[in-house]
Amino acid sequence: MQIETKTSVDHISDGNGERVTVLRFSGDISSGSHDALLGTYQTVNKSQPVLLDFSKVEYINSSGIALVIQMLMEANKNGQKIAAFGLTPHFQKVFTMVGITKYASLYADEAAAKASV
Amino acid sequence: MVKLNGKPVELRVPSRMGYEKVAMGTAASVAKLMGFPDERIEDLKTAIAEACINAIEHGNHLNENLCVGVTLSAHDDSLEVKVLDDGAGISKLPPRPDIDRKMHGEEDARGMGMFLIQALVDEAEWVKDSKGHGSYVRLVIRLDKETD
């Protein structure tokens, strides 16, 4: 019943020509998403900002949010900036409730997120 | 709005991760028929999903021979939900999650389900069966609550 999380990795440039990594998720973000989130994060260049694209994710539960927090912990240790975009208004509210916005800003779309880093 | 007063909607789902989405979908359909706005339906879906996940994982310990029961009772101004499992229930509510403690590894990154349930519905209570035969969480979400 759980829909597998798929992650693709893109590299884009911000307005100043700096490289930014984008992790694009689809499917469910749940307890089964460990490798798709944390495994993929381990492969990215830690010196570049990372954007998390949730625009193709429909279901996120607290176990999935915990994996996002674990990713933010790793990024925090590396001094790496992370921003997220594409969350539905409901999940923007949920992420705010649990305090994630203290460590990762949420944006409506990729352009706004890219401009922030 | 469709009047749904009468017999509750009941379903039983296997104690396997992912089946909480069956309960979510059913609850969303009932809430839609009752006239709940979309934002409140999203709140309800997340609350029911978290209640079912707790029942599957902590109540029934992922034993697929056990089912999680879900009862949806429509009232004039609210929807009452019970999520039942075979576990012993909880003695006290966990503390509110602290993102700073989580980020510094002082608190498990997980453990947000009950907090989310309480934050997203109007009433939430965890009840142990008086005879020790399982437990349930009872949720109430009201139609007239102003959306955020």
Chai-1 contact restraints between the chains, C-beta under 6 A:
chainA,res_idxA,chainB,res_idxB,connection_type,confidence,min_distance_angstrom,max_distance_angstrom,comment,restraint_id
A,M1,B,G18,contact,1.0,0.0,6.0,A-B,restraint_1
A,M1,B,Y19,contact,1.0,0.0,6.0,A-B,restraint_2
A,M1,B,K21,contact,1.0,0.0,6.0,A-B,restraint_3
A,Q2,B,G18,contact,1.0,0.0,6.0,A-B,restraint_4
A,N61,B,A49,contact,1.0,0.0,6.0,A-B,restraint_5
A,S62,B,E50,contact,1.0,0.0,6.0,A-B,restraint_6
A,S62,B,M112,contact,1.0,0.0,6.0,A-B,restraint_7
A,S62,B,G113,contact,1.0,0.0,6.0,A-B,restraint_8
A,A66,B,A109,contact,1.0,0.0,6.0,A-B,restraint_9
A,A66,B,R110,contact,1.0,0.0,6.0,A-B,restraint_10
A,I69,B,K102,contact,1.0,0.0,6.0,A-B,restraint_11
A,I69,B,A109,contact,1.0,0.0,6.0,A-B,restraint_12
A,Q70,B,A109,contact,1.0,0.0,6.0,A-B,restraint_13
A,M73,B,M103,contact,1.0,0.0,6.0,A-B,restraint_14
A,H90,B,E42,contact,1.0,0.0,6.0,A-B,restraint_15
A,M97,B,A119,contact,1.0,0.0,6.0,A-B,restraint_16
A,V98,B,M112,contact,1.0,0.0,6.0,A-B,restraint_17
A,G99,B,I99,contact,1.0,0.0,6.0,A-B,restraint_18
A,K102,B,I99,contact,1.0,0.0,6.0,A-B,restraint_19
